[in-house]
């Protein structure tokens, strides 16, 4: 057995590797042993999720952002970005369409928009939860004080996505302006966990300056945090940012890292992200075959989708086209659309039942 196959087998068996072995695993990856890694990742994925790929309806509620991250097209100093903020009515309409298509998780994602902060988001969560008590709400709205997160949790939000982006402080500092720190981002993640959110973290693959050692640091950080969701995707340059001339992250390394994550975190919800679908026309299918088990179709109103310009070339296919295609595309690789909220195993909701009148009633204890 080659040293590489031995590492893969050990990672599969033990669910972890010593750091030096993890570095070597990533460094010495080759096509043949990677196929074996993917097969073992699928074994773990299917043990916990069968052939189901869960869907989340992504609603990009605002592209206004107070931050100036060097990689992101929504950064505040990007004057070429045409800013929008959806109205609550538009957002509820997106939910209605998504619900009719069978979606049972809504992901409200936006820039850090002070004009769409604590109260508007809390009211929105309440409105969605009263109309769709059987749906999960995921927020992805950046860094806020613990008290704000608490308000949103009380309002009914179930999950929160906040990628850590990179767990290496020096690389974090290269990719962000000085006022943003890794320390603060990590504190937000622990706050969210403490408040009972199912949390999602994650990193970009190959932003400028990232080393393979940085990725090992990311894996160690994730092992400490133990998130319920992990979002990773290749860095893709955006033309109106300072990183416009840089190379995109590779499909190959992103898929490799997805499979490693599946073996490290067998039960984690792992999306085949839009960025993966952007660098390769069948990137998301490849992601599923490397261990991913979540896909997030876009539910934002058609006219704003093109304005949510995190990176160039972003796929903006709407739910209508997407869902019919998706069922076929998943069937081709032997998978199917998973119905229901798709909570992390052990996190099924025990609190609210639908009485059919739009009222939420706690279950008898
Ligand atoms: N390339 C890839 N991903 C990006 N994101 C932001 N900008 C880019 C980019 N240029 C990701 C970040 C963020 C998520 C919403 O989008 O990881 O957390």
Boltz pocket constraint, residues with backbone or C-beta under 6 A from the ligand:
constraints:
  - pocket:
      binder: B
      contacts: [[A, 71], [A, 72], [A, 73], [A, 163], [A, 165], [A, 202], [A, 203], [A, 204], [A, 233], [A, 234], [A, 235], [A, 236], [A, 237], [A, 238], [A, 275], [A, 310], [A, 311]]
      max_distance: 6.0
